[in-house]
Amino acid sequence: MSKKKGYVIPCSGIGKVFGSIGRETAYIVVNELAKDKADLECLPLIVKGKKEVIEALKENKIISIDGCPLKCSYNNIMDKVGRVDAQFMTTDIVKENRDLKPEPYIIPIGENTKELSKKLAEKVAEKINELLENKVEVE
């Protein structure tokens, strides 16, 4: 049996700074902070119900990251997989760090946006560690 992972699935949020924070957070988690424990999955493949993707998610831990109250990542995962093990809102990290106002542009992302993404990535990586070590119950 393969080692379980934490799948990080950010919302698409195309053209929105809060979506950019979510995507950048996911990249930091899987490429730096939890690279041996985490992986990304494509939200549109989940929405389309791609069998291999859904099965992989069912066998692992799932973390959604959303940028607005519509919670597209969370809601689509719940619809197709039936559970999310942890969820994060990019707006929460902005509220917790009011001194770091995200820049309104998204290409390239600004320094404050990068810093907010790093802060959220630390929280996501910590949650992955907890989930994989079975220290927390499913939320």
TORPA-4810 file (N, C-alpha, C, O; in nm, 3 decimals):
<nodes>
NODE_1_0.084_-0.118_0.000_0.000_0.000_0.000_0.088_0.124_0.000_0.188_0.130_0.072_M
NODE_2_0.052_0.223_-0.080_0.131_0.344_-0.088_0.107_0.433_0.034_0.005_0.423_0.102_S
NODE_3_0.202_0.518_0.060_0.196_0.609_0.172_0.088_0.715_0.148_0.079_0.771_0.039_K
NODE_4_0.007_0.741_0.251_-0.098_0.840_0.237_-0.039_0.979_0.223_0.069_1.009_0.275_K
NODE_5_-0.114_1.065_0.152_-0.073_1.203_0.130_-0.187_1.296_0.166_-0.302_1.254_0.185_K
NODE_6_-0.154_1.421_0.176_-0.253_1.526_0.189_-0.266_1.596_0.056_-0.171_1.659_0.008_G
NODE_7_-0.383_1.586_-0.004_-0.406_1.654_-0.131_-0.456_1.795_-0.104_-0.556_1.814_-0.034_Y
NODE_8_-0.387_1.893_-0.159_-0.421_2.033_-0.143_-0.491_2.079_-0.270_-0.435_2.071_-0.380_V
NODE_9_-0.614_2.126_-0.254_-0.693_2.163_-0.371_-0.744_2.306_-0.355_-0.843_2.330_-0.286_I
NODE_10_-0.675_2.402_-0.421_-0.720_2.541_-0.413_-0.830_2.568_-0.515_-0.843_2.498_-0.615_P
NODE_11_-0.908_2.671_-0.486_-1.008_2.715_-0.583_-0.935_2.772_-0.705_-0.816_2.800_-0.699_C
NODE_12_-1.006_2.787_-0.812_-0.946_2.845_-0.932_-0.928_2.996_-0.914_-0.818_3.047_-0.937_S
NODE_13_-1.031_3.066_-0.875_-1.021_3.208_-0.846_-0.945_3.289_-0.949_-0.868_3.379_-0.915_G
NODE_14_-0.966_3.257_-1.075_-0.891_3.322_-1.184_-0.918_3.473_-1.183_-1.033_3.517_-1.180_I
NODE_15_-0.811_3.550_-1.185_-0.822_3.695_-1.190_-0.850_3.760_-1.056_-0.871_3.881_-1.050_G
NODE_16_-0.849_3.683_-0.949_-0.880_3.735_-0.816_-0.759_3.716_-0.725_-0.698_3.609_-0.725_K
NODE_17_-0.725_3.817_-0.649_-0.607_3.808_-0.562_-0.624_3.700_-0.456_-0.525_3.636_-0.420_V
NODE_18_-0.746_3.677_-0.406_-0.764_3.574_-0.304_-0.747_3.434_-0.363_-0.704_3.342_-0.293_F
NODE_19_-0.782_3.417_-0.490_-0.754_3.291_-0.559_-0.604_3.273_-0.580_-0.552_3.162_-0.571_G
NODE_20_-0.535_3.384_-0.609_-0.389_3.378_-0.625_-0.321_3.337_-0.496_-0.225_3.261_-0.499_S
NODE_21_-0.371_3.387_-0.383_-0.315_3.347_-0.253_-0.334_3.196_-0.234_-0.242_3.128_-0.188_I
NODE_22_-0.450_3.145_-0.269_-0.476_3.002_-0.254_-0.385_2.917_-0.340_-0.331_2.817_-0.293_G
NODE_23_-0.368_2.955_-0.465_-0.282_2.878_-0.554_-0.136_2.885_-0.509_-0.067_2.783_-0.505_R
NODE_24_-0.089_3.004_-0.475_0.050_3.019_-0.429_0.073_2.939_-0.301_0.178_2.877_-0.284_E
NODE_25_-0.025_2.941_-0.211_-0.017_2.863_-0.088_0.001_2.715_-0.121_0.087_2.648_-0.064_T
NODE_26_-0.081_2.665_-0.212_-0.073_2.523_-0.249_0.065_2.489_-0.306_0.121_2.385_-0.272_A
NODE_27_0.120_2.575_-0.391_0.252_2.550_-0.448_0.360_2.547_-0.340_0.450_2.463_-0.345_Y
NODE_28_0.353_2.639_-0.244_0.452_2.642_-0.136_0.443_2.514_-0.053_0.545_2.457_-0.016_I
NODE_29_0.322_2.470_-0.025_0.304_2.349_0.056_0.364_2.228_-0.016_0.445_2.155_0.041_V
NODE_30_0.324_2.206_-0.141_0.367_2.082_-0.209_0.511_2.086_-0.260_0.573_1.981_-0.277_V
NODE_31_0.565_2.205_-0.283_0.701_2.215_-0.335_0.806_2.241_-0.229_0.925_2.220_-0.253_N
NODE_32_0.764_2.288_-0.111_0.861_2.325_-0.009_0.830_2.264_0.128_0.906_2.181_0.177_E
NODE_33_0.720_2.304_0.188_0.695_2.273_0.329_0.655_2.129_0.356_0.687_2.075_0.462_L
NODE_34_0.586_2.066_0.263_0.541_1.927_0.285_0.556_1.846_0.157_0.469_1.767_0.121_A
NODE_35_0.667_1.866_0.088_0.681_1.807_-0.045_0.676_1.655_-0.048_0.640_1.598_-0.151_K
NODE_36_0.710_1.589_0.060_0.702_1.443_0.061_0.567_1.393_0.113_0.539_1.273_0.109_D
NODE_37_0.485_1.484_0.163_0.358_1.446_0.224_0.236_1.500_0.150_0.124_1.457_0.176_K
NODE_38_0.258_1.594_0.060_0.144_1.662_-0.004_0.153_1.658_-0.155_0.261_1.641_-0.214_A
NODE_39_0.037_1.673_-0.216_0.030_1.677_-0.362_-0.086_1.768_-0.400_-0.173_1.797_-0.319_D
NODE_40_-0.085_1.812_-0.524_-0.193_1.894_-0.578_-0.287_1.808_-0.660_-0.248_1.704_-0.713_L
NODE_41_-0.410_1.853_-0.671_-0.500_1.793_-0.767_-0.577_1.906_-0.834_-0.599_2.012_-0.775_E
NODE_42_-0.617_1.881_-0.954_-0.684_1.979_-1.038_-0.834_1.984_-1.006_-0.904_1.883_-1.022_C
NODE_43_-0.882_2.098_-0.961_-1.023_2.112_-0.927_-1.116_2.080_-1.045_-1.218_2.013_-1.024_L
NODE_44_-1.087_2.126_-1.167_-1.176_2.090_-1.278_-1.188_1.939_-1.302_-1.294_1.892_-1.343_P
NODE_45_-1.081_1.863_-1.277_-1.091_1.718_-1.293_-1.184_1.658_-1.186_-1.253_1.559_-1.211_L
NODE_46_-1.184_1.719_-1.068_-1.276_1.675_-0.963_-1.420_1.707_-1.005_-1.509_1.624_-0.993_I
NODE_47_-1.440_1.829_-1.052_-1.573_1.872_-1.096_-1.626_1.780_-1.205_-1.744_1.745_-1.207_V
NODE_48_-1.537_1.740_-1.297_-1.577_1.650_-1.407_-1.594_1.506_-1.360_-1.645_1.423_-1.435_K
NODE_49_-1.552_1.475_-1.237_-1.570_1.341_-1.183_-1.473_1.238_-1.238_-1.507_1.121_-1.248_G
NODE_50_-1.351_1.281_-1.274_-1.252_1.187_-1.327_-1.226_1.077_-1.225_-1.181_1.104_-1.114_K
NODE_51_-1.255_0.954_-1.264_-1.255_0.839_-1.174_-1.125_0.822_-1.098_-1.126_0.805_-0.976_K
NODE_52_-1.011_0.826_-1.168_-0.882_0.803_-1.104_-0.853_0.910_-0.998_-0.797_0.880_-0.892_E
NODE_53_-0.891_1.033_-1.026_-0.870_1.144_-0.933_-0.957_1.126_-0.810_-0.909_1.140_-0.697_V
NODE_54_-1.083_1.096_-0.830_-1.177_1.078_-0.718_-1.130_0.963_-0.629_-1.134_0.975_-0.506_I
NODE_55_-1.087_0.853_-0.689_-1.041_0.738_-0.610_-0.916_0.773_-0.529_-0.906_0.735_-0.412_E
NODE_56_-0.822_0.845_-0.589_-0.701_0.886_-0.516_-0.736_0.974_-0.398_-0.678_0.961_-0.290_A
NODE_57_-0.831_1.065_-0.417_-0.872_1.153_-0.308_-0.939_1.075_-0.196_-0.916_1.102_-0.078_L
NODE_58_-1.021_0.978_-0.232_-1.091_0.899_-0.130_-0.995_0.822_-0.042_-1.026_0.793_0.074_K
NODE_59_-0.878_0.788_-0.095_-0.779_0.709_-0.021_-0.680_0.794_0.058_-0.594_0.740_0.127_E
NODE_60_-0.691_0.926_0.049_-0.596_1.016_0.113_-0.669_1.127_0.188_-0.792_1.131_0.190_N
NODE_61_-0.593_1.216_0.247_-0.649_1.332_0.317_-0.669_1.445_0.217_-0.592_1.460_0.122_K
NODE_62_-0.772_1.525_0.239_-0.807_1.630_0.145_-0.816_1.764_0.217_-0.884_1.776_0.319_I
NODE_63_-0.745_1.863_0.163_-0.746_1.998_0.217_-0.793_2.092_0.108_-0.733_2.098_0.000_I
NODE_64_-0.901_2.165_0.134_-0.948_2.264_0.037_-0.902_2.402_0.079_-0.894_2.433_0.198_S
NODE_65_-0.873_2.485_-0.020_-0.840_2.625_0.004_-0.930_2.707_-0.086_-0.928_2.693_-0.208_I
NODE_66_-1.010_2.793_-0.024_-1.102_2.878_-0.100_-1.072_3.025_-0.077_-1.017_3.064_0.027_D
NODE_67_-1.108_3.106_-0.176_-1.081_3.249_-0.170_-1.203_3.336_-0.151_-1.190_3.458_-0.137_G
NODE_68_-1.322_3.276_-0.150_-1.442_3.356_-0.130_-1.553_3.270_-0.068_-1.539_3.148_-0.061_C
NODE_69_-1.660_3.333_-0.024_-1.768_3.258_0.043_-1.839_3.153_-0.044_-1.912_3.070_0.010_P
NODE_70_-1.819_3.155_-0.174_-1.881_3.052_-0.259_-1.819_2.915_-0.234_-1.882_2.813_-0.261_L
NODE_71_-1.697_2.912_-0.182_-1.626_2.788_-0.147_-1.634_2.683_-0.258_-1.676_2.570_-0.235_K
NODE_72_-1.593_2.720_-0.377_-1.599_2.628_-0.491_-1.518_2.502_-0.469_-1.563_2.392_-0.501_C
NODE_73_-1.398_2.517_-0.414_-1.316_2.398_-0.390_-1.386_2.306_-0.291_-1.409_2.189_-0.322_S
NODE_74_-1.419_2.357_-0.175_-1.483_2.277_-0.070_-1.612_2.212_-0.121_-1.631_2.091_-0.106_Y
NODE_75_-1.700_2.291_-0.180_-1.830_2.239_-0.223_-1.820_2.134_-0.333_-1.893_2.036_-0.333_N
NODE_76_-1.729_2.156_-0.428_-1.714_2.057_-0.536_-1.650_1.927_-0.486_-1.687_1.819_-0.531_N
NODE_77_-1.556_1.938_-0.393_-1.497_1.817_-0.336_-1.604_1.740_-0.257_-1.616_1.618_-0.270_I
NODE_78_-1.682_1.812_-0.178_-1.788_1.747_-0.101_-1.887_1.678_-0.195_-1.934_1.567_-0.166_M
NODE_79_-1.919_1.743_-0.305_-2.014_1.685_-0.400_-1.961_1.558_-0.466_-2.036_1.462_-0.484_D
NODE_80_-1.834_1.557_-0.501_-1.778_1.445_-0.577_-1.711_1.337_-0.491_-1.711_1.220_-0.527_K
NODE_81_-1.654_1.378_-0.376_-1.580_1.283_-0.293_-1.657_1.251_-0.164_-1.649_1.140_-0.112_V
NODE_82_-1.731_1.349_-0.114_-1.811_1.326_0.005_-1.748_1.368_0.136_-1.810_1.355_0.241_G
NODE_83_-1.624_1.418_0.131_-1.561_1.466_0.253_-1.444_1.558_0.220_-1.382_1.549_0.114_R
NODE_84_-1.417_1.647_0.315_-1.298_1.732_0.314_-1.242_1.721_0.455_-1.316_1.739_0.552_V
NODE_85_-1.114_1.692_0.468_-1.055_1.673_0.600_-1.017_1.803_0.669_-1.012_1.809_0.792_D
NODE_86_-0.989_1.906_0.592_-0.960_2.038_0.648_-0.987_2.141_0.539_-0.964_2.117_0.421_A
NODE_87_-1.036_2.257_0.582_-1.063_2.363_0.485_-1.004_2.494_0.535_-1.002_2.522_0.654_Q
NODE_88_-0.956_2.573_0.440_-0.897_2.702_0.469_-0.957_2.807_0.377_-0.990_2.779_0.261_F
NODE_89_-0.971_2.928_0.430_-1.016_3.043_0.352_-0.901_3.143_0.346_-0.845_3.180_0.449_M
NODE_90_-0.866_3.187_0.227_-0.757_3.283_0.214_-0.793_3.415_0.281_-0.705_3.487_0.328_T
NODE_91_-0.921_3.447_0.286_-0.963_3.572_0.350_-0.930_3.572_0.499_-0.908_3.678_0.557_T
NODE_92_-0.925_3.454_0.562_-0.893_3.447_0.705_-0.748_3.490_0.732_-0.722_3.561_0.829_D
NODE_93_-0.655_3.448_0.646_-0.514_3.485_0.668_-0.496_3.635_0.646_-0.411_3.697_0.710_I
NODE_94_-0.575_3.693_0.557_-0.568_3.838_0.535_-0.621_3.910_0.660_-0.563_4.009_0.703_V
NODE_95_-0.730_3.863_0.716_-0.786_3.924_0.838_-0.689_3.913_0.956_-0.680_4.004_1.038_K
NODE_96_-0.616_3.802_0.964_-0.520_3.781_1.072_-0.393_3.866_1.056_-0.318_3.885_1.152_E
NODE_97_-0.371_3.916_0.937_-0.249_3.994_0.906_-0.286_4.124_0.836_-0.247_4.147_0.722_N
NODE_98_-0.360_4.206_0.905_-0.412_4.330_0.844_-0.302_4.424_0.797_-0.327_4.510_0.712_R
NODE_99_-0.182_4.409_0.850_-0.069_4.492_0.806_-0.019_4.452_0.667_0.056_4.527_0.605_D
NODE_100_-0.058_4.334_0.619_-0.016_4.285_0.487_-0.134_4.289_0.391_-0.195_4.186_0.363_L
NODE_101_-0.166_4.405_0.341_-0.277_4.416_0.246_-0.233_4.359_0.111_-0.133_4.404_0.055_K
NODE_102_-0.307_4.260_0.059_-0.267_4.203_-0.070_-0.278_4.306_-0.182_-0.373_4.383_-0.188_P
NODE_103_-0.180_4.304_-0.270_-0.182_4.395_-0.384_-0.297_4.358_-0.477_-0.332_4.240_-0.487_E
NODE_104_-0.355_4.456_-0.546_-0.471_4.427_-0.632_-0.437_4.358_-0.763_-0.527_4.313_-0.834_P
NODE_105_-0.309_4.349_-0.796_-0.270_4.283_-0.922_-0.230_4.139_-0.894_-0.191_4.104_-0.782_Y
NODE_106_-0.240_4.055_-0.997_-0.214_3.913_-0.976_-0.099_3.858_-1.060_-0.052_3.747_-1.036_I
NODE_107_-0.053_3.933_-1.158_0.059_3.885_-1.241_0.162_3.996_-1.251_0.134_4.099_-1.314_I
NODE_108_0.277_3.981_-1.193_0.308_3.879_-1.094_0.243_3.916_-0.961_0.201_4.030_-0.941_P
NODE_109_0.235_3.819_-0.870_0.177_3.852_-0.740_0.274_3.942_-0.664_0.396_3.934_-0.683_I
NODE_110_0.219_4.027_-0.579_0.301_4.121_-0.504_0.367_4.059_-0.382_0.339_3.945_-0.345_G
NODE_111_0.456_4.136_-0.322_0.530_4.088_-0.206_0.439_4.057_-0.087_0.460_3.957_-0.018_E
NODE_112_0.338_4.141_-0.062_0.245_4.114_0.048_0.166_3.987_0.021_0.142_3.908_0.112_N
NODE_113_0.125_3.970_-0.103_0.051_3.849_-0.141_0.137_3.725_-0.120_0.089_3.622_-0.073_T
NODE_114_0.265_3.735_-0.156_0.358_3.623_-0.134_0.371_3.592_0.015_0.370_3.476_0.055_K
NODE_115_0.383_3.696_0.096_0.399_3.676_0.240_0.273_3.616_0.302_0.283_3.528_0.387_E
NODE_116_0.157_3.661_0.259_0.031_3.603_0.306_0.022_3.456_0.267_-0.021_3.372_0.346_L
NODE_117_0.064_3.425_0.146_0.063_3.287_0.098_0.154_3.199_0.182_0.119_3.086_0.215_S
NODE_118_0.272_3.251_0.218_0.366_3.175_0.302_0.306_3.148_0.439_0.318_3.038_0.492_K
NODE_119_0.241_3.248_0.496_0.180_3.232_0.628_0.069_3.126_0.625_0.059_3.043_0.715_K
NODE_120_-0.014_3.131_0.521_-0.120_3.032_0.509_-0.061_2.894_0.481_-0.111_2.793_0.532_L
NODE_121_0.044_2.888_0.400_0.108_2.759_0.369_0.161_2.692_0.495_0.155_2.570_0.507_A
NODE_122_0.212_2.770_0.588_0.260_2.712_0.714_0.146_2.646_0.790_0.164_2.538_0.847_E
NODE_123_0.030_2.708_0.790_-0.087_2.651_0.858_-0.134_2.524_0.786_-0.168_2.425_0.851_K
NODE_124_-0.136_2.528_0.654_-0.180_2.410_0.578_-0.083_2.294_0.598_-0.126_2.181_0.619_V
NODE_125_0.047_2.321_0.592_0.147_2.215_0.612_0.135_2.155_0.752_0.148_2.034_0.770_A
NODE_126_0.111_2.240_0.851_0.092_2.190_0.987_-0.030_2.099_0.996_-0.027_1.996_1.063_E
NODE_127_-0.136_2.138_0.929_-0.259_2.057_0.929_-0.235_1.923_0.859_-0.285_1.820_0.904_K
NODE_128_-0.160_1.924_0.751_-0.128_1.799_0.681_-0.055_1.705_0.776_-0.087_1.587_0.785_I
NODE_129_0.044_1.758_0.847_0.118_1.676_0.943_0.023_1.617_1.047_0.033_1.498_1.078_N
NODE_130_-0.067_1.697_1.100_-0.163_1.649_1.201_-0.253_1.540_1.143_-0.276_1.437_1.207_E
NODE_131_-0.304_1.564_1.023_-0.396_1.467_0.960_-0.325_1.335_0.932_-0.382_1.228_0.956_L
NODE_132_-0.204_1.341_0.883_-0.132_1.219_0.848_-0.084_1.144_0.972_-0.060_1.023_0.966_L
NODE_133_-0.070_1.214_1.081_-0.031_1.150_1.206_-0.153_1.111_1.289_-0.140_1.064_1.402_E
NODE_134_-0.272_1.133_1.231_-0.400_1.102_1.298_-0.416_1.173_1.431_-0.473_1.116_1.525_N
NODE_135_-0.368_1.293_1.442_-0.379_1.370_1.566_-0.510_1.447_1.575_-0.547_1.493_1.682_K
NODE_136_-0.580_1.460_1.463_-0.703_1.538_1.465_-0.817_1.458_1.403_-0.795_1.369_1.320_V
NODE_137_-0.934_1.491_1.444_-1.054_1.431_1.385_-1.088_1.507_1.257_-1.046_1.621_1.240_E
NODE_138_-1.162_1.444_1.168_-1.208_1.508_1.046_-1.299_1.623_1.085_-1.387_1.609_1.170_V
NODE_139_-1.277_1.739_1.020_-1.359_1.857_1.051_-1.490_1.853_0.978_-1.571_1.944_0.993_E
</nodes>
